[in-house]
Amino acid sequence: MTRVKICGIKRIETLELLKELAVDYVGFVFAPSKRKVDASTAKSLLSAVPNHPPAVGVFVNPALAELDEVIEQVPLAVIQLHGQETPEYCQQVRERFSLPVWKALAVGGEEDAAAEIERYADNVDAFLFDTYDPSQAGGTGKRFSWEHIPHLQVACKEKACIIAGGINAGNVSELVNRYQARVIDVSSGVETDGEKDAEKIKTLVERVKAHEGSNDNYANRA
């Protein structure tokens, strides 16, 4: 089974739809971005939608004080670190907040993502792979070469391997069926003019669910 995270939530109607569609995770961006929300807004949104999907907080090189402030207000289920956080810092965050930590790694840059997996393996709970862009930490809306996915999946071993970057309703079937992605993370691929598009979200989720049966054996192995 492929789990779906829709990231960059800013509106209550989007969160209500994601609850209705039973997506697996909803993402709130607390780093500089056009999708950024503050802790008060995220708290209000989640409070307004009882039994919402687990919330993932996305941060880029946060200070511990920033994490303290957000987590004190927002009921996060996961902390996603999307910057240059060290393995030691990831472990510190993990221990301080007793929450799973997902570490984002860029694919296509100078760093070997598989080697980075080994560096962080003991300090995080999952890896998220996004397209390398020297100008920003994720959220590019660009797809990296998916031919790298099997190699990354092997390198992740028992850790979840989350695929992000350039995923949309037009290509998600290939990602799920051919590469059997365990978790996908989508943001711009379900937007129109920078805002979440309900029809695009519904179509993407429907196409993922259409392939769930073909992924049963993979899910049992994972």
C-alpha positions as semicolon CSV with decimal commas, in nm:
position;residue;x (nm);y (nm);z (nm)
1;M;0,000;0,000;0,000
2;T;0,122;0,348;-0,087
3;R;0,058;0,612;0,175
4;V;-0,015;0,969;0,069
5;K;0,099;1,293;0,230
6;I;-0,044;1,619;0,098
7;C;0,179;1,906;0,206
8;G;0,141;2,281;0,232
9;I;-0,203;2,297;0,393
10;K;-0,330;2,649;0,453
11;R;-0,711;2,626;0,438
12;I;-0,973;2,448;0,645
13;E;-1,162;2,324;0,338
14;T;-0,848;2,149;0,216
15;L;-0,796;1,978;0,550
16;E;-1,161;1,871;0,559
17;L;-1,127;1,719;0,212
18;L;-0,810;1,533;0,309
19;K;-0,988;1,388;0,611
20;E;-1,278;1,282;0,389
21;L;-1,039;1,114;0,144
22;A;-0,854;0,943;0,431
23;V;-0,510;1,054;0,320
24;D;-0,237;0,928;0,548
25;Y;-0,058;1,253;0,639
26;V;-0,115;1,626;0,611
27;G;0,183;1,859;0,598
28;F;0,223;2,208;0,744
29;V;0,519;2,417;0,634
30;F;0,680;2,625;0,909
31;A;0,981;2,727;0,696
32;P;1,012;3,021;0,455
33;S;0,778;2,934;0,166
34;K;0,470;3,062;-0,011
35;R;0,293;2,780;0,176
36;K;0,423;2,880;0,520
37;V;0,183;2,893;0,814
38;D;0,252;2,999;1,169
39;A;0,188;2,783;1,473
40;S;-0,133;2,965;1,562
41;T;-0,283;2,907;1,217
42;A;-0,187;2,539;1,210
43;K;-0,332;2,493;1,558
44;S;-0,661;2,656;1,454
45;L;-0,691;2,445;1,140
46;L;-0,626;2,119;1,318
47;S;-0,858;2,211;1,604
48;A;-1,136;2,282;1,355
49;V;-1,115;1,936;1,197
50;P;-1,142;1,663;1,463
51;N;-0,989;1,326;1,376
52;H;-0,777;1,482;1,104
53;P;-0,497;1,278;0,945
54;P;-0,165;1,281;1,132
55;A;0,008;1,617;1,093
56;V;0,367;1,653;0,974
57;G;0,555;1,972;1,053
58;V;0,808;2,076;0,788
59;F;1,110;2,276;0,907
60;V;1,433;2,395;0,749
61;N;1,731;2,427;0,984
62;P;1,513;2,514;1,284
63;A;1,650;2,619;1,619
64;L;1,529;2,410;1,910
65;A;1,346;2,716;2,041
66;E;1,146;2,733;1,717
67;L;1,052;2,368;1,746
68;D;0,957;2,419;2,110
69;E;0,724;2,704;2,016
70;V;0,550;2,515;1,738
71;I;0,516;2,179;1,911
72;E;0,384;2,344;2,226
73;Q;0,086;2,463;2,021
74;V;0,048;2,219;1,732
75;P;-0,027;1,846;1,777
76;L;0,234;1,718;1,533
77;A;0,274;1,346;1,471
78;V;0,601;1,381;1,277
79;I;0,884;1,634;1,246
80;Q;1,024;1,665;0,893
81;L;1,368;1,828;0,868
82;H;1,433;1,966;0,523
83;G;1,760;2,157;0,563
84;Q;2,122;2,077;0,644
85;E;2,048;1,937;0,987
86;T;2,322;1,701;1,107
87;P;2,260;1,342;1,219
88;E;2,339;1,453;1,575
89;Y;2,081;1,731;1,558
90;C;1,818;1,492;1,420
91;Q;1,880;1,261;1,714
92;Q;1,855;1,552;1,957
93;V;1,519;1,652;1,809
94;R;1,398;1,293;1,818
95;E;1,482;1,257;2,186
96;R;1,365;1,602;2,292
97;F;1,014;1,569;2,146
98;S;0,965;1,190;2,139
99;L;0,835;1,215;1,783
100;P;0,943;1,041;1,462
101;V;1,187;1,245;1,252
102;W;1,184;1,235;0,872
103;K;1,501;1,365;0,706
104;A;1,481;1,510;0,357
105;L;1,769;1,437;0,122
106;A;1,821;1,594;-0,219
107;V;1,863;1,378;-0,528
108;G;2,065;1,507;-0,821
109;G;2,316;1,728;-0,642
110;E;2,678;1,674;-0,552
111;E;2,599;1,466;-0,246
112;D;2,537;1,096;-0,294
113;A;2,192;1,041;-0,144
114;A;2,264;0,673;-0,072
115;A;2,577;0,767;0,123
116;E;2,375;1,025;0,316
117;I;2,127;0,756;0,411
118;E;2,404;0,565;0,582
119;R;2,513;0,876;0,774
120;Y;2,165;0,939;0,913
121;A;2,032;0,585;0,943
122;D;2,064;0,559;1,322
123;N;1,920;0,902;1,391
124;V;1,599;0,930;1,191
125;D;1,284;0,727;1,130
126;A;1,236;0,780;0,755
127;F;1,395;0,945;0,455
128;L;1,226;1,182;0,213
129;F;1,383;1,224;-0,130
130;D;1,326;1,547;-0,319
131;T;1,476;1,710;-0,626
132;Y;1,801;1,898;-0,577
133;D;1,775;2,273;-0,629
134;P;2,057;2,499;-0,508
135;S;1,817;2,790;-0,466
136;Q;1,571;2,629;-0,224
137;A;1,523;2,341;0,017
138;G;1,250;2,141;-0,154
139;G;0,916;2,248;-0,290
140;T;1,055;2,280;-0,641
141;G;0,770;2,096;-0,812
142;K;1,034;1,921;-1,022
143;R;1,075;1,548;-1,059
144;F;1,410;1,383;-1,007
145;S;1,514;1,082;-1,214
146;W;1,295;0,805;-1,078
147;E;1,542;0,546;-1,205
148;H;1,727;0,620;-0,878
149;I;1,434;0,499;-0,665
150;P;1,515;0,124;-0,649
151;H;1,870;0,204;-0,537
152;L;1,741;0,442;-0,271
153;Q;1,483;0,189;-0,151
154;V;1,754;-0,073;-0,104
155;A;1,976;0,176;0,080
156;C;1,690;0,273;0,315
157;K;1,658;-0,089;0,433
158;E;1,385;-0,094;0,698
159;K;1,338;0,283;0,699
160;A;1,045;0,425;0,503
161;C;1,147;0,575;0,168
162;I;0,930;0,879;0,089
163;I;0,926;1,017;-0,266
164;A;0,860;1,386;-0,333
165;G;0,910;1,631;-0,617
166;G;0,703;1,675;-0,930
167;I;0,436;1,417;-0,846
168;N;0,091;1,475;-0,993
169;A;-0,216;1,284;-1,109
170;G;-0,060;1,237;-1,451
171;N;0,245;1,044;-1,332
172;V;0,149;0,901;-0,993
173;S;0,031;0,570;-1,142
174;E;0,380;0,508;-1,280
175;L;0,537;0,593;-0,946
176;V;0,307;0,364;-0,750
177;N;0,285;0,075;-0,995
178;R;0,638;0,064;-1,134
179;Y;0,837;0,176;-0,830
180;Q;0,600;0,066;-0,553
181;A;0,662;0,379;-0,349
182;R;0,574;0,328;0,017
183;V;0,495;0,695;0,080
184;I;0,452;0,986;-0,160
185;D;0,460;1,355;-0,071
186;V;0,269;1,593;-0,298
187;S;0,225;1,970;-0,287
188;S;0,243;2,174;-0,608
189;G;0,119;1,877;-0,811
190;V;-0,229;1,921;-0,664
191;E;-0,240;2,300;-0,694
192;T;-0,379;2,549;-0,942
193;D;-0,237;2,901;-0,934
194;G;-0,060;2,827;-0,607
195;E;-0,367;2,702;-0,420
196;K;-0,474;2,346;-0,342
197;D;-0,719;2,220;-0,605
198;A;-0,986;1,983;-0,472
199;E;-1,035;1,803;-0,804
200;K;-0,662;1,745;-0,852
201;I;-0,637;1,608;-0,499
202;K;-0,931;1,372;-0,553
203;T;-0,793;1,246;-0,885
204;L;-0,448;1,181;-0,743
205;V;-0,580;0,995;-0,439
206;E;-0,815;0,787;-0,658
207;R;-0,526;0,684;-0,882
208;V;-0,313;0,583;-0,588
209;K;-0,594;0,375;-0,441
210;A;-0,653;0,208;-0,778
211;H;-0,306;0,055;-0,749
212;E;-0,323;-0,050;-0,384
213;G;-0,392;-0,412;-0,468
214;S;-0,082;-0,437;-0,683
215;N;0,130;-0,317;-0,392
216;D;0,006;-0,564;-0,128
217;N;0,306;-0,793;-0,156
218;Y;0,545;-0,499;-0,125
219;A;0,362;-0,369;0,180
220;N;0,392;-0,709;0,346
221;R;0,767;-0,710;0,278
222;A;0,824;-0,355;0,407
